[in-house]
Amino acid sequence: MALLFYAFFLFALPFHGSLFIIERVQRVISAGEMREIDRLTAEHFAMPTLLLMEAAAAAALQAIVAAAGGQLEGKRVRILCGRGNNGGDGAALARACWLAGARADVVLFGRVEETKGDARLNFEIARRLSSFEAGSRTQPPPLTFFECETLSEWEEVAGTRDSHDIIVDALFGTGLTRPLSGIHLQVVEHLALMREARERSQTHEPLIVSLDLPSGLNADSAALIGETVRADLTVSFTAPKPANVLPPASHCNGQLVVANIGSPSALVEASHAQLFVIEESDARQFLNRTRYTPDSYKNTHGHVLVIAGSRGLSGAAVLCGNAAMLAGAGLVTIATSLSAQASVAAQALPEIMTATLPETERGAISAEAIEPALELMKRASIVAIGPGLTSTDESTRQFVRTLVERRTTALVIDADGLNSLAPWPEDLRGSLEQPLILTPHPGEMARLLGADDKEKLIDRVAAARELATRNALILVLKGTRTLVAAPDGNVYINPTGNAGLGTAGAGDTLTGIITGFLAQSAGTLGAESDALAATIAAVYTGGHAGDMAARTLGMRAMIASDITKNLGAAISALNPQGEAL
């Protein structure tokens, strides 16, 4: 019956932690919110904890079967259980594994008599199934059950020569807030040694699986609080928790599967969560809304103005402009300093126009360029400023500040555009009519917050949310799991992308993609243009293009222009119907 209450949503996250694909809307909920959802599920929908445990076990079983090659027949599974509900899930999983043909060992760290509620019932069932009476003359008992209350008892169990194909971590769920110690620390260190031995021998067994989240993590924190299980697969229930999706904690999860085990979606949606994971469908919906139609032509998909580049730094302007063009903008103009124009024109796509602006003695755009730039802005749907601009001249900094203040369109600010405004002026705010989209990497973000605020970057979500809400901005904080923070306080985690995107020029390319999508939103949707939706879709699509490049070239050999080369394929893969003739 429990099978009726769960469904799966696979986040295909490789073990290096670079990518996962989401198949439905996902709120990221805290441990406290999860407890409240469980309570309301029981009280308002008459769904007992025991039924949720059975659904969790069935969900975990299906995920494990998929990871183990499609069947468990004949495999050895060891399930390490704490005394709480997470351990109860593990005990229920042991029975599910037995029914699937596996040989399951349950190790309870404590005594059954010390456990409570429905978890105790599952432990009692597992203990009785391990008894002599549960077997027969031809078959051994269905399960093996050990109680380990002391370190010596654990050492005796761990020291057996029995090998296991799968080890399940069901020690702690979402309630842990302090580092592991004692016997639990010894267990995690034992698993770490097993993983090291596996890597040395270049084998895939044992597969290490965690239920809900790897033991040792604080569910609500991206930080590592102590020794932690490094799982190959984590099955999280109902919704992901911050530690499932925010690095560095998320690196411990391995492949992440989120299973709906029966809590009504209305309870999840009613939570006060302001953290979300971007979906593939977010990008697809935007691409479909701005798709090319039989009546489309260049002006219906927006005109991008890129103000970028300086003497010796023309490449950044070219990467940004090319990305905007290949992201689907109808027209692209790169306005650069006089001494950089020839180099930009020679490297940019032939479809891109160029314009010159007055420059400083060092070849950077000067304050004298303000009026010419504003004239160019009048013909643009969206403006990007900053890549390769240089911010060492006060004249350039004055140009950036004045242009942002006098803008007549949405404005994307990156690189030296951000450095020219650091620390971010308190009186410089975005608006619904003329949004400001900032795209800092961590170093630029620290400068925007001010030298004294570097500690704030320890909590990337809080730092991004604070700047976005305080100044009514859309903020794209680049890095592992890029964040998009909105003026209303919501923060969106991007699941696409990989370490290869840390290459030079990838940020300039992302700025171009964002600007290209914003231009299409303005040109196609007019008054219904949505800068946040365009930014979210661009970040997801850019990461997806980077993942496609990595699969072909490997992360090590990737360069920024490879992202742009894969943009068309990424867009077509995300929205095949919208891109078809």
N, C-alpha and C positions, 0 to 999 in steps of 0.2 A: 504493500500500500504506500510505503514511503516514496516509491518511485514516481508516484503521481505528483509529488510536491516539489520536485527540483528540476532545474534546467541548467545548462552549462553555457558559459560565455568565455571562450578561450582567448587569453591574451598570449599570443605566440611570441614569448619572450625568450630569445636565445640566452644561453647561460652566461654570456659576457654582458648581458644586461642592456642591450642597445635598442630593442624594438619589441613592442607587442601590439597586437591588432585588436581593437575593441569592436564588439558586435552589437552593443546597445549603450544607452545613456548610462554613465557611471558616476554616481556621487561617491566621494571619498569621505567616509564617516569615522568619527572618533570612537574610542573604546566606550566612553560614556553613552554616546548615541546608540551604539550597538546594544548595550545592556538595556536601554530603554525600548528599543525596537523588539528585543526578545521578550521583555516584560509585557508590552502591549500585544504582541502576537499571542501570548498565552492568555491574557486577561480578556481581550476584546474579540479574539477569533477562536477561542477554546482550543488552541493548538498546544498541547503539552510539550514540555522540553524533551521528553522521551521521543516524541515523533520527530522533532527537529534533529535530534541526534541520529535517528535512523536515516533521515534524509541526508544529513551531512556524511554519514558513512557511505551511503549509496553514491553520493556525488564524488567523494574521494576515491571510491573503488573505480568508478568509470575513468577518472583522470589517471589513476595509476595504471589501469589496464592499457590505456592509450599510450602512456609513456613507456610501458614495458613491452611494447610490440604487439599488443592486441589480445593477449591472454595471460592468465596467471596459473594455469594448470601446471602443477608440479613445482612451482616456485616456493622458496622459503621467504617468509615475511616476518620481521621482528618489529613490534610496535611498542614504543617507549612511552609510557603513560604517566602523567602527573595525576594528582588526586582530584582535580577539578573537572569541570565540564569538558575541557579539551581532552583530558584523559578518557572521559566517558565516551566522547566521539571515537577515540582510538580503540576502545574496547568493542564498540559496536562495529567498527571497521574490521576488527579481527574476525568476527563472525561472517561478515560479508566476504572477506578473503577466503575463509574456509569454504563457503558455499560456491565460490568461484574456482575451487580446486587447488587452492594454495595451502601450504602448511604454515600456520600462524603461531608465533610466540608473542605473548603479552607480558610485558615487564611493567609492573606497577611500582612506582617509587613511593612506598608507604604500605599501609595495611588496608585491606578492604574495609575493616571496621572504622577506619579514620575518614572514609569518604562519605559523601552525603547525597541525598536526593536521587535523581535519575542516573547520575554518574555511578553511584553505588550499585544500583540495580544492574547496570551493564557490567560492572566489575564482578558482581556476584554471578551473573550468567557465565561470564568468561571463566571464572574459577571452577564452577560446576562442570562446564564443558571439558575442562582439563582433567577431571577426576577419572579414576579407573572405571567407574560405573558408566561413563559416557562412551567408552570404547567397546570393542567386541573381541571375539577370538581372532577375527581376521583383520580388524581395523583398529588402529590406536585411537585414543581420545581425539576429538576434533581440534583442540587447542592445547598449547602448553602455557602455563600461567606461573609467573614468578612474582613474589613480593620482595622488594629490596628496600629495606629501611636504613640499612647501614652501608658504609662504603665497602666493607668486607663482603657483604652479600652481593653488591653490584660487581665487585671484582671477580667473584666466583662465576657469576652469570656471564660477564663480558669475556672472561678468560677461556670459555669453552671453545673448542675447535670448530664448532658448527659454523658454516658460512651461510650468509643470507644474501638473497638477490635484491631484497628491498628492505630498507629500514625506515620506519615512520616515526617522526618526531611529533608526539602528542603530549609534550610535557607541560607547556604553558600556552594559553590562548592570548587574549587581549588584556589581561589584568596585570601583567608584569610591568613594574616601574623602576626596579632597582637591579643592579647587576646580579647575575647568577652566582651562587656560592655553594659550598658543600658538595653533596653528592651530585646535584644537578650540574654544577660546573665540571665535575669529573666526567659526567656523561657527554657533555658537549665537547670537551677536550678529546675524549675517546673517539667521537665521530670525526673530529678534525684529523686525527691520526689515520683513521680509516680512509678518509678522503685523500690525504697525502699519499698513502700507499697505493691507492687506486690510480692516482695520477702518474706515479712512478712506473707502475706496471702498464699504463696506458689501456686500462680496461674501463668498462662502463658500470661495473657492479662493485658494491651495492648502490642501487639508486636510493638517494636520500630524499625523503618526502616530508614536508612539514604541513601540519593542519592549522589553518587560519593564518599563522605567520611563524617564521622560524623562532624557536625558543631562544630567548636572550634579547629580543627586541622589545622596546617600548612601542606599543601599537601607535601611539600618537606622535612619535618623534622620528624625524629623518636621521637623527644622529645614532651612532652605535653607543650603547651605554655599558658594554662589557663584552665578554665572550659570547658568541652567537653561533647557532647552527647555520652552516652554509648549505642550503638545500639545493637540490637539482630541480625540484618541483614543489610549489606551494599551492595548496588548495584553500582559498579564502572564502568564507561563507557570507552570503547576503550582499556584501559590498566590500570593496577594497578599503583598507585602513591606510593612514598616511605612511606607515612603515613599509607597506606593500609596494608603494609607488614612488616614494621620494628617496633619492640617493643621499647618503651612501647606504642607508638601511635596505633599500630596495635591491641592492646588489646581492643580498643574502637570500633572496627569494627564488632565484633560478627562474624557471618557467612559471608563470602565474596563471592559475585558473580561478575564476570567480564563479561560485555556484549559488544560485538562488535556491535555498532549501525550504522555502515555504512562507517566509515572512512576506505579507502583502506589500506590493510596491508602493502603495499609498503611504505606508509607514516610513519607508525610506525617503520618499519624496517630501514628506512632511518634516524631515529633520532640518536642522538649521545649518546644514553643511554649506560652506562657501568654497569648498575645494572640489574640483571636478577633473576627470580625465577626458581629454579631447577624443572624440570618436571619429572613426572613418566616415560615418554618416554626416558629420558636421562638414567635412570637406566636400563630400559628394553633394550635399544639399546646396552649398554655395556654388559649386561648379555648375550644377544643373540650373540654378536660378540665373546665372550669368552666361549661359551657353550661347553659342553662336546660332542665329536663326537665319532663315533665307533672306531676311532684310538687313542683316548685319553688314556693317562696313566699318572702316577704321574709327570714325568718330563715335560710334555707338559703344566702343569698348575702351574709351578713355584715352587721355593724353597725359603721359608721365613726363614730368620735368625732373631731371636728376641734376642737382647742383653739387658737383664733386670734382675731385682731382686738383692737382697742382703740379708744379714743375718737379719731375722725377717720381710722381705718384699717380700717373695716369691710369695704371692698371685697375685700381679700385673703382674708378668711375666707369671703366669699360665693363667690369664684372657686374656692377650694379645695373647699368643700362641694358646690357645683354639679357640679364635675368628678367628684367621688367618686360622686355620685348617678348621673350620666349614664354613668359608666364601668361601671355595673352593680351597685353595692352595693345590698343590700336595704333598709337603713336608714341614715340619716345624721343625726347630731346635731352642731350647731355650738355649742360652749360658748365664750362670750366674756365680756368684762367687762360689768358692769351698764350702763354708760353707752353701750355699743356695741350692746346686744342689740336695741333697737328698729330701728335701722338695718339690722342683719343680717337680722332677720325680714322687713323690708319688701322687701329685695332678693333674698333667697334663693328658690329654687324652693319652691312651696307644700308639696311633699312632705317638705321638710327640717324637722326639729325644732330648736329652740334652747333653750339653758340659760344661766343667768347665773352668773358667778363673782365673788367679792369683788375689788375693784380698788384701785389706789393713787390718790393724789390726782390724778395725771395721766391717770387713766382706763385704766391698763393692769392686767392680771391680777396680783394680789399674792400674796405667800407665804401669806396666809390662805386661799387657794383650794386648797391642797394636798389637804386631806381631802375637800372636795366633788368635786374633780376625780378623786380615786381612786375615789370612789363611782360616778361616771359611767363610769369605766374598767371597772368590774366588769361592766357590761352591754354592753361593746363587744368586737368581734372584733379591732379594730386602731385605733390612735390616731395622728393627725397633730398636730404641735405646731409653731407658729412663725410662720405667715404673718400679718403685720400685728400682731405681738405687742408690738413695741418692746422694746428691751433696755437702755434707759437707766437704769431703776430697779433698784437692787440687790435689792429685794423680788421683782421679776419674774425676775431671774436666779436667785435662790434657789428660786423656785417651779419653774423649768424643771429645774434640777439635781436637786432632790428628787424631782420626778415621774419623771425618767428613771431615777434610782436605784431607785425603789420601783415601777416599772412592772410590770404583770401581763400585758401583751400585747406584741406587736411594736409598734415605735414608729418613725414616720417623722418626722424632724426637719429643718426647713427655716428659712430666713430668720432672724428674730430668735431662734428657738429655737437655731440654731447660734451666733449671735453671743453668746447668753447663756452658752455653754459654751466660748467661745474664750479662749485656746488650748485645744484639746481635752484634758481631764484624762487623764492616763496610766492612772488606775485605773478609768476608765469604759469598760466593754467590753460588746459584744453577746454573745448566746448563741444556741444552736440553738433553745431554747424561747421566748426573748424577743429576737428579732433587733432590731438597731438599723439603720435605713436613713437615711443622711445624704444630703441633696440640695443641696450648695453650688454656687453659681456661683463663678468664679475669685476674686473678692474675698473671699467668705466662706471659701473654701478657704485662702487666704493667712492669714486670721485664725485658722483652726483650726490651721494649722501653726505659727503664731507669727510675729511681725514679722520675725524674723531668718531665716525660712525661705522668704521670697518667691522666692528664686532656684530653689527646688525645683520651682516651677510651670513652669519652662522645659521640663522633661520631665513632661508631664501624666500619662503612663502610670505612671511611677515614683512620682510623688507620690501618685496615687490608690491604687496598690498598697501603698505603705508604710503609709498610714494605715489601710487596710482590714485588712491582715494584722496590724499591731501591736495593733489594738484589736478584732479579730474583728468588723468591721463590713461592711455592704454600703454602698458609697459611690458615689453618682451625681454625677459631676463634670460639670456642665452647660457648654455652650459649643458651638462648632463641632465636630461629631462627639462628642456626649455619650458619656462613658465610664461603664461600670458595673464597679466593682472588687469582687471577692469576697474573703472571708476567706482562701481558699486561695491567693491570689496571681493567679488568673486575672483578666484584664481584657477586657471586651467592648466593642467599638466600635459605637455605634449609627449606622446609615447613613441613617436618615430624619431629616427636619427641614430647615429652611431659615432664611435670615437674618431672615425675618419673625417668627420665634419669639423674637427678641431684644426684643420689645415688653414693656411693663410688665404684670405679672400673669401672664406665661406660666409663670414658675417656680411660682407658687401653683397654677396649673392643673395642671402636671405632678405636683406633690405630691398633689393630689386624685386624679389618675388612678392613680398608684402606690398610694395608700391604698385606693382602690376595688378595684383588682385584688387587693391583699393580703387585703382583707376577703372577697372571693369565694373566694380560695384557702383561707382558714381555714374559711369556712362550708361550702364544697362538698367539700373534700378532707380536712378534719379532720386526722388524724395524718399524712397524706401531704402536707400543705401545704408548699409550697416557696417561701420568701420571695424567693430569688434569681430563680427562674423567673418569678414574678409581677412582680418589678421590671423584669427584662429585657423582658418582654412589654409592660409599661406604657410604658416608654420608647420602644419601637419604635412602639407603637400611637399614642401621643401625637404623635410626630413625623410619622407617617403622616396623622393628622388635620390637623396643621399644613400638610402638603404639599397636602392636598385643599383646604384653605382658601386657600392661596396660588394654586393653579391657578384658583380662582374669582374671588378678589378682587385678586390681586397681593400681593406681599410688603409693599409700602409701606403699604397700607391695612388690613392685618390687625391685629386686636386679640385679646387673650387669649381673650375669650369666643367668638371665631370657632373656636378650637381645640375648645372644648367642643361647639359646635354641629355640628361635623363628626365627633364621636366615634362616633355611631351608624353613620354611613356608613362610617367607617374600619373599625369592628369587623365590619360586614357584608361589606365588601370582603375583609377578611383571612380570614374564616371563614364564607363564604356558606351552607354546609351546616348549620353549627352554629346559625346564626341563623334559618334557614328554619322555617316552621310545620310 
